[in-house]
């Protein structure tokens, strides 16, 4: 039996969809895409809920990038709705911008003290600069040191404890040291050159990207049921497969978790629809000192839908990933021991012929959407020579 497909891509999120499109369009390859879920788009999948609100099923996704290549590539498959993401933290009932900036400073300390502190900060570090907590703590000025402690206590530490399930003692000091104070009144969460939300939503982006005569997409298919791995070769549906394989799923599951599970954090989402136009003042409110959820997202800010009598929000709860069927692994827990465990799985994958790991789960790393688009394009560049 002759081989029907030239390439196999496992997963139809950004990593898989971009690679599949490039191999099919630029390389003229026949590509089979296998996706375990019942939809394309990976964690960026969005849909209309029962109230007609366009929700992000797996948590908020805001596109932002400084990569011309990523922006231009995705712009082939969507127009953009200009959206500049602004996040506030609910600090004891006061909504202050995060990252903590000069507006936050005024809300925390009042106009008079904030003006004095702002003058010191700008004179010491320069205007429009992001200064880390570590740098502020090194200051000889007790007020600047106290500011670092305020940001640590009210913006960072409790939120991080909820997000990662750690005590303050367990939180990596290097992470704490990188927390910024932005010496600016720019309240945007990102300062990237290109920012926005796909005009029709994310799912249509994937529909357009995967709509190519050389691409076959099969949904609701667990690749492990179709693929068998061996250092001597791979088989698809019991027949030898000699083409390139791009795998974007969990690398430990690929090998039956033979060395043990790679640790992740997962998220539980509680969606609520309320009979009001707006539930909160910004698209995302972080709960940095209170509540057992980390944040609330309100989706109409993203979509710009005109629905004056209703709105849908989601509350996010973080917890340890157990591998249960209904759970999604979201955040790799990066440390020396887990990196060593990942390396064992990576070695097994590297021993397979023409087999390529790509994406958050396959590489056990956190990637923003734009970064994974670029990595997929670069992998396609290599595969197409």
C-alpha positions as CSV (number, residue, x, y, z in Angstrom):
1,X,0.0,0.0,0.0
2,X,1.5,3.4,-1.0
3,X,1.7,6.1,1.6
4,X,-1.2,8.4,1.3
5,X,0.2,11.3,3.3
6,X,3.7,13.0,3.2
7,X,3.5,14.5,6.6
8,X,1.6,13.9,9.9
9,X,0.8,16.7,12.3
10,X,-0.6,15.9,15.7
11,X,-2.6,18.7,17.2
12,X,-4.6,21.6,15.5
13,X,-3.6,24.5,17.8
14,X,-1.3,27.2,16.6
15,X,1.8,25.0,16.5
16,X,0.1,22.3,14.4
17,X,-2.1,24.5,12.2
18,X,0.7,26.8,11.1
19,X,3.1,23.9,10.4
20,X,0.4,22.0,8.5
21,X,-0.5,25.0,6.3
22,X,3.2,25.8,5.5
23,X,4.0,22.1,4.6
24,X,0.9,21.9,2.4
25,X,1.0,25.3,0.7
26,X,4.7,26.1,0.5
27,X,5.9,22.5,0.3
28,X,3.1,21.0,-1.7
29,X,2.9,18.1,0.8
30,X,-0.2,16.1,1.6
31,X,-0.7,16.6,5.3
32,X,-2.8,14.7,7.8
33,X,-3.8,16.6,11.0
34,X,-5.0,14.5,13.9
35,X,-6.7,16.4,16.7
36,X,-7.9,14.8,20.0
37,X,-10.5,17.4,20.7
38,X,-13.7,17.9,18.8
39,X,-12.6,21.3,17.5
40,X,-9.6,23.1,16.0
41,X,-7.7,26.0,17.6
42,X,-6.2,24.3,20.7
43,X,-6.5,26.5,23.8
44,X,-7.2,29.5,21.6
45,X,-10.6,28.1,20.6
46,X,-13.5,30.4,21.0
47,X,-17.3,30.0,20.6
48,X,-20.7,31.7,21.2
49,X,-22.2,30.7,24.5
50,X,-25.9,30.3,25.2
51,X,-26.2,34.0,25.8
52,X,-24.6,34.8,22.4
53,X,-21.4,36.1,24.0
54,X,-18.1,35.1,22.2
55,X,-16.2,33.3,25.0
56,X,-12.7,31.9,25.1
57,X,-13.3,28.3,26.2
58,X,-9.8,27.8,27.7
59,X,-9.2,31.2,29.2
60,X,-8.4,34.7,27.7
61,X,-6.2,34.9,24.7
62,X,-4.9,38.4,23.7
63,X,-2.7,38.6,20.6
64,X,0.4,40.8,21.0
65,X,3.7,40.7,19.3
66,X,6.8,42.6,18.2
67,X,7.4,40.0,15.5
68,X,6.5,41.3,12.0
69,X,6.6,37.7,10.7
70,X,4.1,36.4,13.2
71,X,1.7,39.4,12.6
72,X,2.0,39.3,8.8
73,X,1.4,35.6,8.8
74,X,-1.7,35.6,10.9
75,X,-3.0,38.6,9.0
76,X,-3.4,36.4,6.0
77,X,-6.2,34.6,7.8
78,X,-7.9,37.4,9.7
79,X,-8.6,41.1,10.0
80,X,-7.9,42.5,13.4
81,X,-10.0,44.3,16.0
82,X,-7.8,46.9,17.7
83,X,-7.8,45.9,21.4
84,X,-5.3,47.2,23.9
85,X,-5.4,44.9,27.0
86,X,-5.7,46.7,30.3
87,X,-5.6,44.7,33.5
88,X,-6.4,46.0,37.0
89,X,-5.7,44.3,40.3
90,X,-8.4,44.4,43.0
91,X,-6.2,45.5,46.0
92,X,-8.5,45.7,49.1
93,X,-11.3,47.0,46.9
94,X,-9.1,49.5,44.9
95,X,-8.7,48.8,41.2
96,X,-5.2,49.6,40.3
97,X,-3.4,49.0,37.0
98,X,-1.0,46.1,36.7
99,X,1.9,46.0,36.0
100,X,2.1,48.4,38.9
101,X,2.7,51.9,37.4
102,X,2.5,55.6,38.2
103,X,-1.3,55.5,38.2
104,X,-1.2,52.6,40.6
105,X,1.3,54.6,42.7
106,X,-1.2,57.4,43.1
107,X,-4.0,55.0,44.0
108,X,-1.8,53.3,46.6
109,X,-0.3,56.3,48.3
110,X,-2.5,59.3,47.5
111,X,-1.5,62.2,45.2
112,X,0.9,64.0,47.5
113,X,3.2,61.1,48.5
114,X,2.9,59.6,45.0
115,X,4.2,62.8,43.4
116,X,7.2,62.8,45.8
117,X,7.9,59.1,45.1
118,X,7.4,59.5,41.3
119,X,10.0,62.3,41.3
120,X,12.5,60.1,43.2
121,X,11.9,57.1,40.9
122,X,12.1,59.0,37.6
123,X,15.3,60.9,38.7
124,X,16.9,57.6,39.8
125,X,15.8,55.2,37.1
126,X,14.5,57.3,34.2
127,X,11.0,57.9,32.8
128,X,9.1,55.1,31.0
129,X,11.4,52.5,32.4
130,X,10.4,49.1,33.9
131,X,12.3,48.7,37.2
132,X,12.3,45.4,39.0
133,X,11.5,44.8,42.7
134,X,15.1,43.6,43.1
135,X,16.4,46.9,41.8
136,X,14.1,48.9,44.0
137,X,15.1,46.9,47.1
138,X,18.7,47.7,46.4
139,X,18.0,51.4,46.8
140,X,19.4,53.3,49.8
141,X,16.1,55.2,50.0
142,X,13.8,53.7,52.6
143,X,10.7,54.9,50.7
144,X,11.7,53.2,47.5
145,X,12.5,50.0,49.4
146,X,9.0,50.2,51.1
147,X,7.4,50.6,47.6
148,X,9.1,47.3,46.5
149,X,7.7,45.6,49.6
150,X,4.2,47.1,48.9
151,X,4.2,45.7,45.3
152,X,5.5,42.3,46.5
153,X,2.8,42.0,49.2
154,X,-0.2,43.5,47.4
155,X,0.4,42.6,43.7
156,X,2.7,39.6,43.5
157,X,3.0,37.1,46.4
158,X,-0.6,36.1,47.2
159,X,-1.5,35.9,43.5
160,X,1.5,33.8,42.8
161,X,0.7,31.5,45.7
162,X,-2.7,30.9,44.2
163,X,-1.4,30.5,40.7
164,X,1.4,28.0,41.5
165,X,0.2,26.4,44.8
166,X,3.3,27.6,46.6
167,X,4.2,29.2,49.9
168,X,6.2,32.5,49.9
169,X,9.3,30.4,50.9
170,X,8.8,28.1,47.9
171,X,8.5,30.9,45.3
172,X,11.6,31.2,43.2
173,X,13.5,34.4,44.3
174,X,14.5,34.9,40.7
175,X,10.8,35.2,39.8
176,X,10.2,37.7,42.6
177,X,13.2,39.7,41.5
178,X,11.8,40.2,37.9
179,X,8.4,41.7,39.0
180,X,8.3,45.2,37.4
181,X,7.2,48.6,38.4
182,X,6.5,50.6,35.2
183,X,7.5,54.3,35.6
184,X,4.8,55.4,33.1
185,X,1.1,56.2,32.9
186,X,0.7,53.7,30.1
187,X,-1.9,51.5,31.6
188,X,-1.7,48.8,28.8
189,X,-0.7,45.3,30.0
190,X,1.5,44.9,26.8
191,X,3.6,47.5,25.0
192,X,4.1,45.4,21.9
193,X,3.9,46.9,18.4
194,X,1.0,44.8,17.2
195,X,-2.0,44.0,19.5
196,X,-5.5,42.9,18.9
197,X,-8.1,40.2,18.7
198,X,-9.1,38.4,15.4
199,X,-12.1,40.3,14.1
200,X,-14.3,37.2,13.8
201,X,-12.7,35.4,16.7
202,X,-9.9,32.8,16.9
203,X,-11.7,29.7,15.7
204,X,-12.2,31.2,12.1
205,X,-8.5,31.9,11.9
206,X,-7.8,28.1,12.3
207,X,-10.7,27.2,9.9
208,X,-9.1,29.5,7.2
209,X,-5.6,28.3,7.9
210,X,-6.5,24.6,7.7
211,X,-8.7,25.1,4.6
212,X,-6.3,23.8,1.9
213,X,-6.7,21.0,-0.6
214,X,-3.5,19.3,0.6
215,X,-4.7,19.2,4.3
216,X,-6.9,16.6,5.8
217,X,-8.1,17.3,9.4
218,X,-9.6,14.5,11.6
219,X,-11.2,15.7,14.8
220,X,-11.9,13.6,17.9
221,X,-8.9,11.3,17.2
222,X,-6.4,10.3,19.7
223,X,-3.1,9.9,17.8
224,X,-2.0,7.2,20.2
225,X,-4.7,4.9,18.8
226,X,-3.4,5.4,15.2
227,X,0.4,5.8,15.6
228,X,2.9,3.2,16.9
229,X,6.5,4.3,17.6
230,X,9.7,2.4,17.3
231,X,13.3,3.4,16.8
232,X,13.3,1.4,13.6
233,X,10.4,3.4,12.3
234,X,6.8,4.7,12.7
235,X,3.5,3.1,11.7
236,X,0.3,4.9,11.0
237,X,-2.8,2.7,11.0
238,X,-0.6,-0.3,11.0
239,X,1.3,0.7,7.9
240,X,4.9,2.1,7.9
241,X,5.0,5.9,7.8
242,X,8.2,7.5,6.5
243,X,7.2,11.1,6.3
244,X,7.9,13.9,8.8
245,X,5.9,13.8,12.0
246,X,5.2,17.1,13.9
247,X,3.9,16.3,17.4
248,X,2.4,19.1,19.5
249,X,0.8,17.1,22.3
250,X,2.1,16.2,25.8
251,X,5.5,14.4,25.4
252,X,5.1,12.3,28.5
253,X,1.8,10.9,27.3
254,X,3.4,10.1,23.9
255,X,5.5,7.5,25.8
256,X,2.9,6.3,28.2
257,X,4.3,8.5,31.1
258,X,7.0,5.7,31.4
259,X,9.2,7.9,33.5
260,X,6.4,9.5,35.4
261,X,4.1,12.5,34.7
262,X,5.6,15.9,33.9
263,X,4.1,18.3,36.5
264,X,1.7,21.0,35.3
265,X,-0.8,23.5,36.8
266,X,-4.3,23.2,35.4
267,X,-7.2,25.6,35.6
268,X,-10.9,25.3,36.5
269,X,-13.1,27.8,34.8
270,X,-16.4,29.0,36.2
271,X,-18.4,30.8,33.5
272,X,-21.3,33.1,34.6
273,X,-23.7,35.2,32.6
274,X,-25.1,38.3,34.3
275,X,-28.1,40.5,33.2
276,X,-26.0,43.7,33.1
277,X,-24.1,45.5,30.3
278,X,-20.8,45.4,32.1
279,X,-19.7,43.4,35.1
280,X,-16.3,45.0,35.8
281,X,-14.3,48.0,34.6
282,X,-11.7,46.2,32.5
283,X,-11.4,43.0,30.5
284,X,-9.4,41.3,33.2
285,X,-9.4,41.9,37.0
286,X,-6.7,40.1,39.0
287,X,-7.5,39.3,42.6
288,X,-4.1,39.7,44.2
289,X,-5.0,39.8,47.9
290,X,-8.5,38.2,48.2
291,X,-10.7,35.4,46.8
292,X,-9.7,31.9,46.0
293,X,-9.8,32.5,42.2
294,X,-6.9,34.3,40.5
295,X,-8.8,36.6,38.1
296,X,-12.1,37.4,36.4
297,X,-12.2,37.9,32.6
298,X,-15.2,39.6,30.8
299,X,-15.2,38.6,27.2
300,X,-17.2,41.5,25.6
301,X,-14.2,43.7,26.1
302,X,-12.4,41.5,23.6
303,X,-15.2,41.0,21.0
304,X,-16.7,44.4,21.1
305,X,-20.2,42.9,20.9
306,X,-23.1,45.2,21.5
307,X,-25.2,43.3,24.1
308,X,-26.5,45.9,26.5
309,X,-28.6,43.5,28.7
310,X,-26.1,40.6,29.3
311,X,-22.4,39.8,29.7
312,X,-20.4,36.6,30.4
313,X,-17.5,36.4,32.7
314,X,-15.2,33.6,33.8
315,X,-13.5,33.0,37.1
316,X,-10.2,31.1,37.0
317,X,-9.1,28.7,39.7
318,X,-5.6,27.2,39.6
319,X,-4.6,23.8,40.9
320,X,-2.3,20.8,40.4
321,X,-2.8,18.8,37.2
322,X,-3.5,15.1,37.9
323,X,-3.8,13.8,34.4
324,X,-7.6,13.2,34.7
325,X,-9.4,13.0,31.4
326,X,-11.3,16.3,31.9
327,X,-8.2,18.3,32.9
328,X,-6.0,20.4,30.6
329,X,-2.3,20.9,31.4
330,X,-1.7,24.7,31.0
331,X,1.5,25.7,32.8
332,X,4.7,23.6,32.9
333,X,6.3,23.8,36.3
334,X,9.9,24.7,35.3
335,X,12.6,23.6,37.7
336,X,15.8,21.6,37.6
337,X,14.1,18.3,38.5
338,X,11.3,18.7,36.0
339,X,13.7,19.8,33.2
340,X,15.7,16.6,33.8
341,X,12.5,14.5,33.6
342,X,11.6,16.2,30.4
343,X,15.1,15.6,28.9
344,X,14.4,11.8,29.3
345,X,11.3,12.1,27.2
346,X,13.0,14.4,24.7
347,X,15.8,11.8,24.2
348,X,13.1,9.1,23.3
349,X,11.6,11.5,20.8
350,X,14.9,12.5,19.3
351,X,15.6,8.8,18.6
352,X,12.6,8.6,16.3
353,X,13.2,9.2,12.6
354,X,12.0,12.6,11.2
355,X,10.0,13.2,14.4
356,X,9.7,16.8,15.6
357,X,8.4,18.2,19.0
358,X,6.8,21.6,18.8
359,X,4.8,23.7,21.3
360,X,4.1,24.2,24.9
361,X,3.3,20.6,25.8
362,X,5.8,18.9,23.5
363,X,8.6,21.2,24.6
364,X,7.5,21.6,28.2
365,X,7.8,25.4,28.0
366,X,5.5,28.4,28.2
367,X,5.1,30.1,24.8
368,X,2.9,33.1,23.9
369,X,0.9,32.7,20.7
370,X,3.2,34.8,18.6
371,X,6.3,32.9,19.7
372,X,4.7,29.6,18.8
373,X,3.7,30.9,15.3
374,X,7.3,31.9,14.7
375,X,8.6,28.5,16.0
376,X,6.2,26.7,13.7
377,X,7.3,28.8,10.7
378,X,10.9,28.2,11.5
379,X,10.3,24.4,11.8
380,X,8.6,24.5,8.4
381,X,11.6,26.4,7.0
382,X,13.9,23.6,8.1
383,X,11.6,20.8,7.0
384,X,11.3,22.4,3.5
385,X,15.0,23.0,3.3
